Amino acid sequence: MQEDTSLGVGWVVGQAVLFGIFFMALIAGEGVTDVPGLVFAQIVGIIVAIAGSAVSIWSLGQHGWRVSPFPKPMDGAPLVETGPYAYVRHPMYSGIIVFTLGVGLAYANPVALLSSATFLVFFMAKTGREEELLVESLDDYRAYRSDVPWRLIPFVM
């Protein structure tokens, strides 16, 4: 069997397409306007979007410049087990999912909300590949995966 040495460009392209669909849904999609509690839902959405952004930024800060959008880890990248990585193994992706959910709520846009579910499915698949590569690259990753059983959402998945 031939070893896969590619970075995983297809995953990054897929992710970019999902972001494009999400932003097109915000621009072109109609928001709901006549629902009881709409303002409350929009305020909650803003808070959720800020929280998702904060988780992604916090995660990025834990890595410094040793982060890549590709599933293949950067050479020499250390295993990060602190901060949000103590709760889920892929918190940057968690933050993106939460951000898109919050923005969809804030804009009261059902298509944008649906796209956050698509991000969840996509990131579950991408992290599956990423985890295979992390096990190959980092000696302690198997133990870390046992210590932190949640990939994206604490106590769920």
C-alpha positions, 0 to 999 in steps of 0.5 A: 500500500502506498503511503499518503504524503499529501497535506489534505488539500481536498479537506481545505477546499471542502472547508472553504466551500462550506464557508462560501455556502455559509456566507452566501446564505447570509447574504442572499438568504432571507431571515425570519422576521415574524417569530415570537422571541426573535429579538431574544434569539438574535441576542443569544445568537450574538453571544453564541457567535462571540463564544465560538470565536473566543474558543477558536482564538483561544485554541489558536493561541495555544498553538502559536504559529504551529497550526495548519488548516490541513489535516496533516500536522506541521512537522515539529508541532507539539501536542497541545493538551492545555486550555480548550484542548483539555476539554475537546481534541479539536476546539478550533473546529468546535469554535467554528461550529458554534460561531456559525450557529450563533451567526445563523441565530443572530441573522435569524437565517434558517439556511445559515443555521442548517449550514452549521449542522453541515460544518459539524458533519464535515468536521467529524469526517475531517477530524477522523482523518486528522486523528489518524495522522496525529496518531502517526506523528505524535507519540503521546496522541493515543494517550491524549485521545484516551484522556480527552474522549470528546472530539468536538463537543464535550460530553457529546462527541 
